[in-house]
Amino acid sequence: GGDMVNSLRQAVTQFDMKSKEVGGKQFEIVVPLFSELMAQGAGDAVKGILGTANWDWKLDNEATKVLAKSFGEAYGSPPSQAAHTCYVQTLLYANAVEQAGTFYPPELIKALEGFEFDGMGNGPTLYRAEDHQCFKDVLVVRGKENPTSEFDLLEVVEITPRGQVEYAPDHPM
Protein backbone atom coordinates (compact mmCIF):
# COMPACT_ATOMS: atom_id res chain seq x y z
CA GLY A 1 0.00 0.00 0.00
CA GLY A 2 1.58 3.21 1.26
CA ASP A 3 5.17 1.93 1.26
CA MET A 4 4.85 0.80 -2.36
CA VAL A 5 3.36 4.16 -3.37
CA ASN A 6 6.16 6.07 -1.61
CA SER A 7 8.83 3.83 -3.16
CA LEU A 8 7.35 4.32 -6.64
CA ARG A 9 7.15 8.08 -6.22
CA GLN A 10 10.75 8.18 -4.94
CA ALA A 11 12.09 5.95 -7.75
CA VAL A 12 10.49 8.14 -10.39
CA THR A 13 11.19 11.58 -8.94
CA GLN A 14 14.29 11.44 -6.76
CA PHE A 15 16.18 8.75 -8.68
CA ASP A 16 14.74 9.48 -12.15
CA MET A 17 14.42 5.74 -12.84
CA LYS A 18 12.23 6.29 -15.92
CA SER A 19 15.18 7.59 -17.91
CA LYS A 20 17.86 5.16 -16.65
CA GLU A 21 19.66 2.66 -18.87
CA VAL A 22 21.16 -0.60 -17.61
CA GLY A 23 23.53 -2.54 -19.86
CA GLY A 24 22.50 -0.42 -22.83
CA LYS A 25 18.81 -1.18 -22.28
CA GLN A 26 16.09 1.16 -21.06
CA PHE A 27 15.27 0.54 -17.38
CA GLU A 28 11.58 -0.27 -16.77
CA ILE A 29 9.74 0.04 -13.47
CA VAL A 30 7.19 -2.75 -13.02
CA VAL A 31 4.74 -2.71 -10.10
CA PRO A 32 3.20 -6.02 -8.96
CA LEU A 33 -0.47 -5.80 -7.98
CA PHE A 34 -0.89 -2.28 -9.37
CA SER A 35 -4.26 -0.72 -8.61
CA GLU A 36 -6.18 2.50 -9.23
CA LEU A 37 -5.89 3.26 -5.48
CA MET A 38 -2.09 3.02 -5.65
CA ALA A 39 -2.09 5.10 -8.82
CA GLN A 40 -4.15 7.81 -7.11
CA GLY A 41 -1.64 7.97 -4.26
CA ALA A 42 1.40 8.09 -6.55
CA GLY A 43 0.04 10.85 -8.79
CA ASP A 44 1.96 11.68 -11.97
CA ALA A 45 4.67 9.17 -11.03
CA VAL A 46 2.52 6.35 -12.48
CA LYS A 47 2.42 7.70 -16.02
CA GLY A 48 3.89 5.06 -18.33
CA ILE A 49 4.68 2.63 -15.46
CA LEU A 50 3.84 -1.03 -16.12
CA GLY A 51 2.35 -3.39 -13.59
CA THR A 52 0.08 -6.35 -13.03
CA ALA A 53 -3.47 -6.38 -11.71
CA ASN A 54 -6.06 -8.96 -10.75
CA TRP A 55 -9.01 -7.01 -12.13
CA ASP A 56 -10.02 -3.61 -13.48
CA TRP A 57 -13.45 -1.97 -13.31
CA LYS A 58 -13.22 -1.09 -17.02
CA LEU A 59 -13.07 -4.71 -18.24
CA ASP A 60 -15.70 -5.51 -20.85
CA ASN A 61 -17.60 -8.43 -19.36
CA GLU A 62 -21.02 -8.83 -17.75
CA ALA A 63 -19.84 -9.50 -14.18
CA THR A 64 -17.60 -6.43 -14.17
CA LYS A 65 -20.34 -4.22 -15.63
CA VAL A 66 -22.86 -5.38 -12.99
CA LEU A 67 -20.45 -4.80 -10.10
CA ALA A 68 -19.26 -1.41 -11.44
CA LYS A 69 -22.86 -0.23 -11.89
CA SER A 70 -24.17 -1.36 -8.50
CA PHE A 71 -21.03 -0.21 -6.63
CA GLY A 72 -21.11 3.14 -8.43
CA GLU A 73 -24.77 3.68 -7.52
CA ALA A 74 -24.06 2.84 -3.87
CA TYR A 75 -20.76 4.69 -3.36
CA GLY A 76 -20.49 7.26 -6.15
CA SER A 77 -17.29 5.85 -7.64
CA PRO A 78 -16.16 2.74 -9.50
CA PRO A 79 -15.06 -0.23 -7.38
CA SER A 80 -11.38 -0.56 -6.62
CA GLN A 81 -9.47 -3.79 -7.10
CA ALA A 82 -9.67 -4.22 -3.30
CA ALA A 83 -13.47 -3.82 -3.38
CA HIS A 84 -13.69 -6.44 -6.12
CA THR A 85 -11.51 -8.83 -4.10
CA CYS A 86 -13.72 -8.41 -1.00
CA TYR A 87 -16.84 -8.96 -3.11
CA VAL A 88 -15.46 -12.13 -4.72
CA GLN A 89 -14.08 -13.53 -1.45
CA THR A 90 -17.44 -13.01 0.28
CA LEU A 91 -19.25 -14.89 -2.48
CA LEU A 92 -16.64 -17.69 -2.43
CA TYR A 93 -16.96 -18.04 1.34
CA ALA A 94 -20.76 -18.15 1.16
CA ASN A 95 -20.60 -20.77 -1.60
CA ALA A 96 -18.10 -22.89 0.38
CA VAL A 97 -20.37 -22.77 3.45
CA GLU A 98 -23.31 -23.85 1.32
CA GLN A 99 -21.33 -26.66 -0.36
CA ALA A 100 -19.85 -27.92 2.93
CA GLY A 101 -23.08 -27.48 4.89
CA THR A 102 -21.10 -26.04 7.81
CA PHE A 103 -19.04 -23.08 9.02
CA TYR A 104 -16.30 -25.43 10.28
CA PRO A 105 -13.03 -24.17 8.70
CA PRO A 106 -11.46 -27.56 7.82
CA GLU A 107 -14.59 -28.47 5.85
CA LEU A 108 -14.61 -25.07 4.12
CA ILE A 109 -10.99 -25.63 3.11
CA LYS A 110 -11.99 -28.94 1.53
CA ALA A 111 -14.84 -27.22 -0.35
CA LEU A 112 -12.41 -24.65 -1.78
CA GLU A 113 -9.58 -27.05 -2.67
CA GLY A 114 -9.60 -27.60 -6.41
CA PHE A 115 -12.57 -25.25 -6.80
CA GLU A 116 -12.82 -23.71 -10.24
CA PHE A 117 -15.23 -20.92 -11.10
CA ASP A 118 -15.94 -18.17 -13.61
CA GLY A 119 -18.27 -15.20 -13.80
CA MET A 120 -16.58 -12.89 -11.29
CA GLY A 121 -15.15 -10.56 -13.93
CA ASN A 122 -11.59 -11.81 -14.18
CA GLY A 123 -11.97 -15.05 -16.10
CA PRO A 124 -11.84 -18.74 -15.19
CA THR A 125 -10.21 -19.10 -11.77
CA LEU A 126 -8.81 -22.12 -9.95
CA TYR A 127 -7.94 -22.59 -6.27
CA ARG A 128 -5.49 -25.43 -6.73
CA ALA A 129 -5.93 -28.22 -4.17
CA GLU A 130 -2.26 -29.14 -3.78
CA ASP A 131 -0.97 -25.76 -2.57
CA HIS A 132 -4.01 -23.46 -2.39
CA GLN A 133 -2.59 -21.16 -5.07
CA CYS A 134 -5.12 -19.07 -6.98
CA PHE A 135 -4.68 -19.01 -10.75
CA LYS A 136 -6.47 -16.75 -13.21
CA ASP A 137 -5.65 -14.47 -16.14
CA VAL A 138 -3.27 -11.64 -15.20
CA LEU A 139 -3.81 -8.10 -16.42
CA VAL A 140 -0.80 -6.11 -17.55
CA VAL A 141 -1.56 -2.44 -16.96
CA ARG A 142 0.21 0.84 -17.63
CA GLY A 143 -0.23 4.24 -16.01
CA LYS A 144 -2.10 6.45 -18.49
CA GLU A 145 -0.31 9.49 -19.86
CA ASN A 146 -3.60 11.42 -20.19
CA PRO A 147 -6.18 10.03 -17.74
CA THR A 148 -9.78 11.15 -18.12
CA SER A 149 -10.52 11.06 -14.37
CA GLU A 150 -9.06 10.01 -11.02
CA PHE A 151 -10.65 6.58 -11.61
CA ASP A 152 -9.10 6.10 -15.05
CA LEU A 153 -5.39 6.16 -14.23
CA LEU A 154 -4.48 2.68 -15.54
CA GLU A 155 -5.04 1.13 -18.94
CA VAL A 156 -5.07 -2.61 -19.61
CA VAL A 157 -2.43 -3.29 -22.26
CA GLU A 158 -2.54 -7.10 -22.20
CA ILE A 159 -4.43 -9.96 -20.63
CA THR A 160 -1.96 -12.78 -20.00
CA PRO A 161 -3.80 -16.12 -20.08
CA ARG A 162 -3.83 -18.19 -16.91
CA GLY A 163 -2.00 -21.03 -18.66
CA GLN A 164 1.07 -18.83 -19.07
CA VAL A 165 1.37 -18.07 -15.35
CA GLU A 166 0.64 -21.50 -13.87
CA TYR A 167 3.48 -23.57 -12.45
CA ALA A 168 3.81 -27.05 -10.93
CA PRO A 169 2.77 -27.43 -7.28
CA ASP A 170 6.27 -28.66 -6.37
CA HIS A 171 7.97 -25.67 -8.07
CA PRO A 172 10.58 -24.23 -5.67
CA MET A 173 9.82 -20.68 -4.65
PyMOL commands that set and color helices and strands:
alter all, ss='L'
color gray80, all
select helices_A, chain A and resi 2-13+17-19+36-46+62-75+81-100+105-112+162-164
alter helices_A, ss='H'
color red, helices_A
select strands_A, chain A and resi 21-22+25-26+30-31+50-53+115-117+125-127+134-135+138-143+154-160
alter strands_A, ss='S'
color yellow, strands_A
deselect
rebuild
show_as cartoon
